[in-house]
Amino acid sequence: MSTKTVFTTGEAAKICKVSQQTIIRCFDNGSLKGFRVPGSRFRRIPRDQLYSFMKENGIPTDALESGKRKLLIVDDDVELVELMVDVFARDGRFEIKSANNGFGAGMLVKEFRPDLVILDVMLPDINGKEVCQRVRNDPSMKSVKIICISGMVEQDKIADLRAAGADDFMNKPFSVDVLLHNRREGFTSPDNFNSNYEYLTKSVIDYSSQFKKDDSVQPR
């Protein structure tokens, strides 16, 4: 659980999955209690006041309670999903949920409100491009990072995915045998990782770090 007791408006916005301007507006109209840093215009929100605000407005409080980044993994390859969940669970910085089709992904995006999505493009029902578009059409999901994965390599299709809202793209296949071996061996030898999977892991960690950077530059 996070031990942080006071938040900036940027941090509160990330936790609540709303824009920073929404948090500032709620602060200024008194619906979100807090204080200004003496001698400055910077707003600060105590943890208990943010928690009350989230409860009163029906905003899930698990992000505030866990202090972890929310990761949604979407792929119809059940074994691969299990392996990815295992890897990121071991990392310890993520709260993880998964879906095996586009419909389930759409439901979880609304309910779980992830920070990061690893999204297979070729799903059995709704394709990944449409999932990207649905996420991007929701203004409250503007900050969600989407990493698409697929076996396709056509540059025009990759460009279409980026246009639909994907932040990054990488190719399949992953070496499931290598991943399984590394899971059993406790990941003691990073050199054994499949290079694509290494890239995916690094991308997720990098995007997670980016959230902290974004929070720090918005101190209002």
Backbone as CSV, one residue per row, in Angstrom:
resi,resn,N_x,N_y,N_z,CA_x,CA_y,CA_z,C_x,C_y,C_z
1,MET,0.842,-1.198,0.000,0.000,0.000,0.000,0.875,1.245,0.000
2,SER,0.507,2.260,-0.769,1.259,3.494,-0.823,1.165,4.217,0.517
3,THR,2.304,4.818,0.964,2.315,5.550,2.222,2.246,7.063,1.997
4,LYS,2.104,7.493,0.759,2.028,8.922,0.442,0.793,9.515,1.100
5,THR,0.958,10.661,1.760,-0.153,11.243,2.515,-0.728,12.510,1.901
6,VAL,0.029,13.163,1.008,-0.433,14.388,0.359,-0.118,14.304,-1.128
7,PHE,-1.061,14.758,-1.952,-0.922,14.626,-3.400,-1.023,15.974,-4.095
8,THR,-0.310,16.112,-5.221,-0.501,17.255,-6.106,-1.783,17.028,-6.913
9,THR,-2.241,18.055,-7.598,-3.426,17.874,-8.438,-3.129,16.932,-9.606
10,GLY,-1.893,16.934,-10.102,-1.522,16.003,-11.171,-1.577,14.564,-10.703
11,GLU,-1.073,14.318,-9.503,-1.108,12.964,-8.941,-2.540,12.528,-8.674
12,ALA,-3.347,13.422,-8.123,-4.752,13.096,-7.852,-5.500,12.783,-9.134
13,ALA,-5.198,13.524,-10.204,-5.845,13.278,-11.493,-5.508,11.888,-12.020
14,LYS,-4.251,11.485,-11.897,-3.842,10.149,-12.340,-4.568,9.072,-11.554
15,ILE,-4.664,9.258,-10.256,-5.315,8.264,-9.403,-6.804,8.159,-9.719
16,CYS,-7.442,9.307,-9.948,-8.890,9.327,-10.212,-9.242,9.062,-11.672
17,LYS,-8.237,9.042,-12.565,-8.460,8.853,-14.001,-9.322,9.967,-14.592
18,VAL,-9.017,11.192,-14.192,-9.684,12.349,-14.759,-8.595,13.354,-15.145
19,SER,-8.990,14.429,-15.802,-8.007,15.442,-16.185,-7.570,16.245,-14.965
20,GLN,-6.390,16.836,-15.062,-5.904,17.679,-13.977,-6.809,18.896,-13.793
21,GLN,-7.343,19.417,-14.898,-8.243,20.566,-14.804,-9.511,20.228,-14.018
22,THR,-9.990,18.988,-14.139,-11.166,18.568,-13.374,-10.866,18.598,-11.883
23,ILE,-9.684,18.095,-11.509,-9.291,18.111,-10.097,-9.158,19.548,-9.591
24,ILE,-8.539,20.411,-10.394,-8.384,21.811,-10.004,-9.747,22.471,-9.824
25,ARG,-10.669,22.179,-10.742,-12.011,22.768,-10.652,-12.737,22.300,-9.378
26,CYS,-12.618,21.003,-9.084,-13.254,20.469,-7.876,-12.618,21.044,-6.609
27,PHE,-11.308,21.244,-6.653,-10.601,21.866,-5.523,-11.104,23.290,-5.318
28,ASP,-11.182,24.042,-6.404,-11.554,25.458,-6.314,-13.009,25.672,-5.915
29,ASN,-13.895,24.718,-6.293,-15.298,24.893,-5.902,-15.623,24.244,-4.552
30,GLY,-14.615,23.629,-3.933,-14.799,23.109,-2.583,-15.267,21.681,-2.483
31,SER,-15.542,21.025,-3.615,-16.000,19.633,-3.548,-14.858,18.661,-3.252
32,LEU,-13.624,19.101,-3.483,-12.437,18.331,-3.114,-11.625,19.191,-2.153
33,LYS,-11.535,18.747,-0.903,-10.882,19.545,0.132,-9.363,19.420,0.043
34,GLY,-8.697,20.515,0.373,-7.250,20.506,0.394,-6.718,21.828,0.891
35,PHE,-5.472,22.128,0.562,-4.870,23.380,1.007,-3.869,23.858,-0.035
36,ARG,-3.505,25.107,0.049,-2.476,25.664,-0.818,-1.153,25.729,-0.056
37,VAL,-0.063,25.484,-0.768,1.258,25.591,-0.161,1.494,27.056,0.197
38,PRO,1.844,27.348,1.459,2.037,28.747,1.873,3.022,29.487,0.971
39,GLY,2.620,30.693,0.565,3.473,31.511,-0.276,3.478,31.134,-1.742
40,SER,2.560,30.235,-2.146,2.511,29.821,-3.554,1.064,29.579,-3.960
41,ARG,0.859,29.276,-5.240,-0.476,28.951,-5.739,-0.702,27.449,-5.822
42,PHE,0.292,26.664,-5.421,0.202,25.214,-5.559,-0.826,24.622,-4.601
43,ARG,-1.641,23.731,-5.149,-2.677,23.060,-4.371,-2.159,21.715,-3.885
44,ARG,-2.576,21.302,-2.711,-2.225,19.995,-2.172,-3.472,19.336,-1.586
45,ILE,-3.565,18.016,-1.769,-4.758,17.286,-1.348,-4.359,16.163,-0.393
46,PRO,-4.801,16.217,0.862,-4.502,15.150,1.810,-5.128,13.824,1.380
47,ARG,-4.491,12.757,1.733,-4.938,11.429,1.337,-6.378,11.149,1.775
48,ASP,-6.709,11.493,3.032,-8.057,11.183,3.517,-9.124,11.961,2.760
49,GLN,-8.794,13.214,2.350,-9.754,14.010,1.591,-9.921,13.462,0.173
50,LEU,-8.836,13.003,-0.416,-8.920,12.409,-1.751,-9.734,11.119,-1.703
51,TYR,-9.513,10.332,-0.667,-10.263,9.080,-0.511,-11.760,9.366,-0.379
52,SER,-12.113,10.348,0.445,-13.531,10.712,0.625,-14.143,11.190,-0.683
53,PHE,-13.394,12.010,-1.410,-13.856,12.524,-2.705,-14.125,11.376,-3.676
54,MET,-13.233,10.413,-3.720,-13.396,9.274,-4.631,-14.605,8.440,-4.238
55,LYS,-14.784,8.206,-2.957,-15.937,7.437,-2.486,-17.249,8.147,-2.815
56,GLU,-17.293,9.443,-2.568,-18.515,10.225,-2.796,-18.899,10.273,-4.264
57,ASN,-17.907,10.169,-5.156,-18.168,10.289,-6.583,-18.097,8.956,-7.321
58,GLY,-18.098,7.864,-6.573,-18.128,6.539,-7.185,-16.877,6.176,-7.963
59,ILE,-15.738,6.764,-7.592,-14.471,6.463,-8.266,-13.780,5.325,-7.524
60,PRO,-13.403,4.234,-8.221,-12.719,3.119,-7.548,-11.482,3.599,-6.795
61,THR,-11.306,3.124,-5.571,-10.206,3.593,-4.720,-9.021,2.640,-4.694
62,ASP,-9.074,1.561,-5.489,-8.008,0.569,-5.386,-6.646,1.123,-5.795
63,ALA,-6.603,2.058,-6.773,-5.318,2.639,-7.176,-4.702,3.417,-6.016
64,LEU,-5.528,4.118,-5.268,-5.051,4.870,-4.109,-4.600,3.914,-3.006
65,GLU,-5.317,2.826,-2.847,-5.033,1.895,-1.776,-3.821,1.019,-2.065
66,SER,-3.621,0.658,-3.325,-2.530,-0.268,-3.650,-1.227,0.436,-3.968
67,GLY,-1.312,1.643,-4.548,-0.105,2.338,-4.960,0.562,1.713,-6.165
68,LYS,-0.103,0.774,-6.834,0.464,0.097,-7.995,-0.166,0.611,-9.284
69,ARG,0.569,0.506,-10.379,0.037,0.829,-11.691,-0.834,-0.325,-12.173
70,LYS,-1.938,0.025,-12.819,-2.872,-0.991,-13.298,-2.508,-1.421,-14.712
71,LEU,-2.323,-2.717,-14.900,-1.928,-3.280,-16.189,-2.996,-4.253,-16.667
72,LEU,-3.520,-4.019,-17.871,-4.489,-4.915,-18.483,-3.825,-5.632,-19.651
73,ILE,-3.849,-6.964,-19.639,-3.262,-7.776,-20.706,-4.398,-8.424,-21.493
74,VAL,-4.416,-8.204,-22.807,-5.493,-8.708,-23.655,-4.902,-9.560,-24.773
75,ASP,-5.192,-10.868,-24.741,-4.690,-11.785,-25.772,-5.516,-13.062,-25.700
76,ASP,-5.802,-13.663,-26.865,-6.583,-14.896,-26.862,-5.710,-16.139,-26.657
77,ASP,-4.387,-15.959,-26.549,-3.479,-17.055,-26.231,-3.386,-17.153,-24.711
78,VAL,-4.157,-18.084,-24.139,-4.286,-18.175,-22.686,-2.940,-18.440,-22.016
79,GLU,-2.127,-19.319,-22.614,-0.831,-19.643,-22.019,0.090,-18.426,-21.995
80,LEU,0.096,-17.673,-23.081,0.930,-16.477,-23.139,0.475,-15.449,-22.112
81,VAL,-0.839,-15.294,-21.966,-1.369,-14.368,-20.966,-0.902,-14.773,-19.571
82,GLU,-0.996,-16.069,-19.268,-0.573,-16.552,-17.952,0.898,-16.252,-17.695
83,LEU,1.721,-16.420,-18.714,3.145,-16.152,-18.570,3.415,-14.667,-18.347
84,MET,2.728,-13.812,-19.116,2.921,-12.376,-18.941,2.437,-11.913,-17.569
85,VAL,1.289,-12.432,-17.131,0.783,-12.089,-15.803,1.811,-12.473,-14.747
86,ASP,2.401,-13.650,-14.901,3.383,-14.131,-13.938,4.610,-13.224,-13.889
87,VAL,5.103,-12.842,-15.064,6.292,-11.979,-15.126,6.036,-10.640,-14.435
88,PHE,4.934,-9.990,-14.787,4.684,-8.662,-14.240,4.244,-8.713,-12.780
89,ALA,3.633,-9.816,-12.359,3.299,-9.981,-10.950,4.578,-10.090,-10.119
90,ARG,5.575,-10.778,-10.653,6.858,-10.905,-9.961,7.557,-9.550,-9.836
91,ASP,7.344,-8.682,-10.800,7.956,-7.360,-10.741,7.467,-6.585,-9.521
92,GLY,6.205,-6.784,-9.161,5.677,-6.202,-7.936,5.120,-4.800,-8.046
93,ARG,5.230,-4.171,-9.218,4.773,-2.787,-9.355,3.424,-2.662,-10.032
94,PHE,2.784,-3.794,-10.336,1.563,-3.738,-11.130,0.418,-4.507,-10.478
95,GLU,-0.762,-3.934,-10.609,-2.001,-4.656,-10.341,-2.501,-5.112,-11.701
96,ILE,-2.732,-6.402,-11.879,-2.910,-6.968,-13.223,-4.265,-7.640,-13.376
97,LYS,-4.899,-7.380,-14.513,-6.074,-8.130,-14.934,-5.886,-8.514,-16.392
98,SER,-6.647,-9.510,-16.855,-6.485,-9.973,-18.228,-7.835,-10.279,-18.855
99,ALA,-7.840,-10.269,-20.190,-9.024,-10.631,-20.970,-8.559,-11.401,-22.194
100,ASN,-9.433,-12.260,-22.724,-9.071,-13.092,-23.870,-9.811,-12.710,-25.149
101,ASN,-10.568,-11.610,-25.110,-11.249,-11.144,-26.321,-11.513,-9.648,-26.214
102,GLY,-11.903,-9.055,-27.328,-12.116,-7.623,-27.370,-13.280,-7.156,-26.523
103,PHE,-14.357,-7.954,-26.475,-15.514,-7.583,-25.670,-15.134,-7.514,-24.197
104,GLY,-14.420,-8.554,-23.723,-13.974,-8.562,-22.333,-13.035,-7.416,-22.032
105,ALA,-12.186,-7.096,-23.009,-11.259,-5.977,-22.838,-12.025,-4.665,-22.674
106,GLY,-13.060,-4.474,-23.517,-13.856,-3.258,-23.431,-14.529,-3.101,-22.082
107,MET,-15.038,-4.207,-21.536,-15.680,-4.175,-20.228,-14.667,-3.850,-19.131
108,LEU,-13.488,-4.498,-19.205,-12.484,-4.295,-18.171,-11.868,-2.902,-18.220
109,VAL,-11.734,-2.351,-19.406,-11.198,-0.992,-19.517,-12.068,-0.021,-18.734
110,LYS,-13.386,-0.187,-18.823,-14.305,0.696,-18.114,-14.322,0.423,-16.612
111,GLU,-14.274,-0.857,-16.235,-14.373,-1.219,-14.822,-13.036,-1.079,-14.084
112,PHE,-11.965,-1.559,-14.720,-10.644,-1.609,-14.102,-9.900,-0.290,-14.248
113,ARG,-10.137,0.415,-15.348,-9.516,1.695,-15.660,-7.992,1.605,-15.546
114,PRO,-7.376,0.855,-16.470,-5.938,0.600,-16.380,-5.089,1.816,-16.738
115,ASP,-3.843,1.784,-16.274,-2.850,2.771,-16.698,-2.186,2.332,-17.994
116,LEU,-2.031,1.016,-18.147,-1.332,0.428,-19.282,-2.125,-0.739,-19.835
117,VAL,-2.126,-0.876,-21.157,-2.795,-2.004,-21.810,-1.818,-2.666,-22.781
118,ILE,-1.611,-3.975,-22.619,-0.902,-4.773,-23.621,-1.987,-5.453,-24.443
119,LEU,-2.085,-5.108,-25.715,-3.252,-5.466,-26.520,-2.871,-6.258,-27.768
120,ASP,-3.332,-7.495,-27.845,-3.169,-8.284,-29.063,-4.085,-7.702,-30.136
121,VAL,-3.562,-7.573,-31.336,-4.343,-6.965,-32.417,-5.373,-7.933,-32.976
122,MET,-4.993,-9.203,-33.149,-5.868,-10.192,-33.773,-6.654,-10.954,-32.719
123,LEU,-7.762,-10.385,-32.300,-8.632,-11.007,-31.308,-9.783,-11.720,-32.006
124,PRO,-10.441,-12.681,-31.324,-11.475,-13.476,-31.996,-12.768,-12.729,-32.297
125,ASP,-12.988,-11.588,-31.677,-14.232,-10.851,-31.928,-13.929,-9.422,-32.402
126,ILE,-13.768,-8.500,-31.482,-13.425,-7.122,-31.828,-11.914,-7.037,-31.992
127,ASN,-11.444,-6.459,-33.096,-9.992,-6.402,-33.266,-9.369,-5.300,-32.407
128,GLY,-8.035,-5.395,-32.273,-7.323,-4.474,-31.410,-7.452,-3.022,-31.816
129,LYS,-7.531,-2.775,-33.109,-7.670,-1.397,-33.587,-8.957,-0.781,-33.055
130,GLU,-10.037,-1.544,-33.077,-11.313,-1.023,-32.580,-11.261,-0.800,-31.074
131,VAL,-10.569,-1.696,-30.353,-10.410,-1.502,-28.911,-9.659,-0.199,-28.644
132,CYS,-8.587,0.044,-29.409,-7.832,1.302,-29.285,-8.739,2.501,-29.481
133,GLN,-9.551,2.459,-30.528,-10.430,3.582,-30.835,-11.439,3.821,-29.718
134,ARG,-11.978,2.745,-29.156,-12.951,2.894,-28.076,-12.314,3.524,-26.842
135,VAL,-11.078,3.120,-26.548,-10.380,3.711,-25.410,-10.134,5.190,-25.658
136,ARG,-9.648,5.525,-26.841,-9.311,6.915,-27.149,-10.542,7.807,-27.287
137,ASN,-11.702,7.220,-27.570,-12.932,8.010,-27.673,-13.486,8.406,-26.306
138,ASP,-12.929,7.835,-25.237,-13.349,8.166,-23.877,-12.362,9.185,-23.315
139,PRO,-12.766,10.445,-23.155,-11.838,11.487,-22.687,-11.177,11.158,-21.354
140,SER,-11.862,10.411,-20.506,-11.299,10.092,-19.196,-10.172,9.069,-19.281
141,MET,-10.005,8.441,-20.469,-8.954,7.442,-20.649,-7.785,7.992,-21.465
142,LYS,-7.690,9.288,-21.530,-6.679,9.938,-22.362,-5.256,9.529,-21.986
143,SER,-5.001,9.312,-20.699,-3.638,9.037,-20.248,-3.247,7.560,-20.342
144,VAL,-4.177,6.687,-20.720,-3.874,5.259,-20.803,-2.848,4.998,-21.915
145,LYS,-1.823,4.217,-21.604,-0.816,3.841,-22.589,-1.174,2.470,-23.161
146,ILE,-1.116,2.338,-24.490,-1.495,1.093,-25.160,-0.307,0.564,-25.962
147,ILE,0.109,-0.657,-25.661,1.148,-1.335,-26.426,0.489,-2.472,-27.200
148,CYS,0.473,-2.380,-28.519,-0.131,-3.419,-29.351,0.906,-4.490,-29.697
149,ILE,0.465,-5.738,-29.717,1.329,-6.850,-30.103,0.624,-7.665,-31.182
150,SER,1.394,-8.131,-32.174,0.789,-8.890,-33.261,1.867,-9.561,-34.093
151,GLY,1.462,-10.581,-34.858,2.368,-11.236,-35.777,2.451,-10.529,-37.111
152,MET,1.595,-9.541,-37.341,1.627,-8.842,-38.620,2.768,-7.828,-38.636
153,VAL,3.303,-7.560,-39.801,4.451,-6.661,-39.889,4.254,-5.545,-40.916
154,GLU,3.102,-5.501,-41.577,2.873,-4.482,-42.604,2.908,-3.085,-41.991
155,GLN,3.767,-2.233,-42.538,3.954,-0.903,-41.973,2.680,-0.066,-42.028
156,ASP,1.869,-0.252,-43.077,0.650,0.549,-43.169,-0.331,0.181,-42.064
157,LYS,-0.376,-1.116,-41.708,-1.276,-1.538,-40.630,-0.774,-1.050,-39.275
158,ILE,0.544,-1.041,-39.109,1.111,-0.503,-37.873,0.785,0.987,-37.766
159,ALA,0.885,1.679,-38.889,0.538,3.105,-38.911,-0.927,3.310,-38.561
160,ASP,-1.797,2.406,-39.027,-3.227,2.498,-38.708,-3.460,2.341,-37.209
161,LEU,-2.711,1.420,-36.599,-2.849,1.204,-35.159,-2.425,2.442,-34.380
162,ARG,-1.326,3.031,-34.803,-0.872,4.249,-34.132,-1.893,5.375,-34.312
163,ALA,-2.472,5.457,-35.499,-3.487,6.472,-35.755,-4.734,6.228,-34.900
164,ALA,-5.000,4.946,-34.600,-6.164,4.594,-33.778,-5.916,4.853,-32.298
165,GLY,-4.638,5.092,-31.935,-4.355,5.441,-30.539,-3.300,4.610,-29.851
166,ALA,-2.689,3.639,-30.555,-1.638,2.830,-29.936,-0.389,3.675,-29.702
167,ASP,0.247,3.491,-28.549,1.471,4.226,-28.232,2.715,3.498,-28.719
168,ASP,2.620,2.183,-28.826,3.782,1.408,-29.242,3.296,0.115,-29.889
169,PHE,4.205,-0.545,-30.620,3.859,-1.791,-31.307,5.070,-2.707,-31.294
170,MET,4.828,-4.011,-31.133,5.904,-4.980,-31.264,5.379,-6.273,-31.857
171,ASN,6.289,-7.011,-32.471,5.914,-8.218,-33.195,5.885,-9.459,-32.318
172,LYS,4.949,-10.331,-32.596,5.000,-11.697,-32.133,5.799,-12.492,-33.170
173,PRO,6.159,-13.764,-32.921,5.778,-14.534,-31.734,6.768,-14.353,-30.598
174,PHE,6.275,-14.610,-29.375,7.159,-14.727,-28.237,7.590,-16.194,-28.148
175,SER,8.727,-16.429,-27.569,9.180,-17.796,-27.358,8.597,-18.309,-26.045
176,VAL,7.459,-18.973,-26.132,6.782,-19.450,-24.928,7.664,-20.436,-24.164
177,ASP,8.394,-21.286,-24.895,9.267,-22.255,-24.231,10.340,-21.552,-23.404
178,VAL,10.922,-20.502,-23.970,11.949,-19.761,-23.246,11.349,-19.070,-22.029
179,LEU,10.167,-18.464,-22.214,9.515,-17.795,-21.095,9.175,-18.789,-19.989
180,LEU,8.677,-19.942,-20.375,8.309,-20.953,-19.401,9.544,-21.417,-18.633
181,HIS,10.652,-21.602,-19.369,11.907,-22.010,-18.720,12.348,-20.942,-17.721
182,ASN,12.289,-19.688,-18.134,12.729,-18.610,-17.254,11.830,-18.494,-16.035
183,ARG,10.525,-18.752,-16.218,9.623,-18.696,-15.079,9.997,-19.780,-14.074
184,ARG,10.277,-20.980,-14.577,10.627,-22.087,-13.682,11.969,-21.858,-12.996
185,GLU,12.884,-21.162,-13.714,14.210,-20.909,-13.164,14.251,-19.635,-12.321
186,GLY,13.106,-18.985,-12.154,13.053,-17.777,-11.351,13.645,-16.564,-12.029
187,PHE,13.784,-16.610,-13.352,14.297,-15.486,-14.128,15.678,-15.055,-13.656
188,THR,16.518,-16.054,-13.319,17.855,-15.736,-12.820,18.827,-15.412,-13.934
189,SER,18.462,-15.709,-15.185,19.364,-15.445,-16.303,18.658,-14.609,-17.359
190,PRO,18.722,-13.283,-17.232,18.016,-12.402,-18.180,18.424,-12.612,-19.622
191,ASP,19.638,-13.107,-19.867,20.097,-13.303,-21.238,19.271,-14.335,-21.982
192,ASN,18.526,-15.164,-21.248,17.720,-16.200,-21.892,16.389,-15.681,-22.414
193,PHE,16.045,-14.436,-22.086,14.767,-13.904,-22.535,14.721,-13.766,-24.052
194,ASN,13.567,-14.067,-24.608,13.325,-13.747,-26.011,13.425,-12.234,-26.178
195,SER,14.091,-11.767,-27.246,14.365,-10.341,-27.391,13.082,-9.519,-27.478
196,ASN,12.060,-10.030,-28.165,10.794,-9.304,-28.250,10.155,-9.156,-26.880
197,TYR,10.221,-10.211,-26.098,9.601,-10.159,-24.779,10.358,-9.203,-23.871
198,GLU,11.695,-9.189,-24.009,12.498,-8.226,-23.262,12.041,-6.809,-23.595
199,TYR,11.824,-6.572,-24.887,11.413,-5.237,-25.322,10.057,-4.874,-24.727
200,LEU,9.132,-5.837,-24.737,7.808,-5.591,-24.175,7.919,-5.255,-22.696
201,THR,8.682,-6.058,-21.959,8.847,-5.819,-20.530,9.447,-4.439,-20.279
202,LYS,10.487,-4.104,-21.038,11.131,-2.802,-20.879,10.160,-1.669,-21.200
203,SER,9.341,-1.865,-22.238,8.387,-0.824,-22.626,7.386,-0.556,-21.513
204,VAL,6.873,-1.635,-20.901,5.894,-1.479,-19.827,6.526,-0.766,-18.640
205,ILE,7.750,-1.160,-18.282,8.437,-0.514,-17.169,8.702,0.949,-17.489
206,ASP,9.129,1.222,-18.738,9.400,2.608,-19.143,8.143,3.458,-19.063
207,TYR,7.014,2.904,-19.550,5.767,3.666,-19.491,5.337,3.900,-18.048
208,SER,5.574,2.908,-17.186,5.249,3.071,-15.782,6.074,4.189,-15.166
209,SER,7.354,4.241,-15.516,8.226,5.300,-15.015,7.773,6.657,-15.535
210,GLN,7.247,6.675,-16.752,6.798,7.928,-17.363,5.666,8.551,-16.567
211,PHE,4.797,7.715,-15.959,3.714,8.253,-15.153,4.276,9.064,-13.991
212,LYS,5.313,8.531,-13.335,5.909,9.244,-12.214,6.497,10.563,-12.678
213,LYS,7.134,10.552,-13.860,7.711,11.767,-14.403,6.615,12.787,-14.694
214,ASP,5.504,12.338,-15.276,4.396,13.239,-15.582,3.842,13.871,-14.315
215,ASP,3.730,13.052,-13.234,3.212,13.568,-11.982,4.096,14.689,-11.444
216,SER,5.409,14.518,-11.561,6.333,15.448,-10.932,6.371,16.806,-11.625
217,VAL,5.977,16.868,-12.890,6.062,18.134,-13.611,4.742,18.897,-13.607
218,GLN,3.775,18.382,-12.854,2.494,19.071,-12.773,2.158,19.327,-11.304
219,PRO,2.824,20.306,-10.660,2.717,20.462,-9.217,1.583,21.346,-8.738
220,ARG,0.650,21.666,-9.585,-0.357,22.657,-9.189,-1.317,22.128,-8.125
